[in-house]
Amino acid sequence: MTAARCCWAAAGLLWLAGAAAAPFAYVPNEKSGSLSVIDTASDKVVGTIALGGKPRGIAASADGSLVYVSDQPSGSLLVVETGGGTVKDRIAIGESPEGVSASADGTLVAAASELANAVLLVDTRRKAVIATIRTEGKNPEHAVFSPDGRWLYVSAEDGSQVDVVDVGQRRQVAVIAVGRRPRGIGFTPDGGRAYIACELDGTVHVIDVATREPVARIAAGEFSNGVVVSPDGRRVYVSNGRGGSVSVIDVASNTVISTIAVGQRPWNMALTPDGGKLYVANGRSNSVSVIDTRTGNRLADIAVGELPWGVAIGRAVR
């Protein structure tokens, strides 16, 4: 039995005791080469999957049965079964992949490739790259599908722009000027607005998706980074890397209404499907902070592996 399977088998006893109703949070740890699994009912780590390499970007499939993880050294997309904790497939996607995103219909995964300066589209049924799309912006970090799957927004870390890719046409069709070093991207559920965190400016730029025009510029915290939008579309959460905090933006007014302290160097985040809990990966604290979004209280800081990059919410399937 491998180390990954051994940890998973022990964790399975906890799930059989009744924790299966809650979703699970999956956390890639860059330096540890592992995936921590958190039961969101208890906010405890219930398993660790040894991946090796340097896992970074992560996204869950629409049904939560799989998580997709980019591995930087091997240039691979790892397909992990959430039910068994096994790496089901390894798909070659090129040099230095980082952020990944899964389409809502489950047919595609997009991966940003830093060194190739491109976005790769992976067909989840064929388990193969079906398109490599060059982008103008240098050093793409995140590539995020719009809710309808029509567009990919790609943040150019070494630029001040977001590249817009037409998924059907498999090509870039527009450039939207934003602040310096854009990082995280989040769409409102209706797909009408996109929120872009710009790290060096400490700002969030709001884009009208239909017109591709900026409609607001919001001051966030120092080194704003990750972005997630609540399922009801009323709130946007932005991690502030150097500020050690999360800014909460009210969508109706496009203003920051609260700031919540978390660990050191918060990076990427995820919300539970009901929007009730926010899980924040703290890269320099080797922890995940849990926030009750209804009260704004920090509920817990969960120790994970070294250099956690982000979080995806999936489920255990048995």
Order of alpha helices (4+ residues) and beta strands (2+ residues): alpha-beta-beta-beta-beta-beta-beta-beta-beta-beta-beta-beta-beta-beta-beta-beta-beta-beta-beta-beta-beta-beta-beta-beta-beta-beta-beta-beta-beta
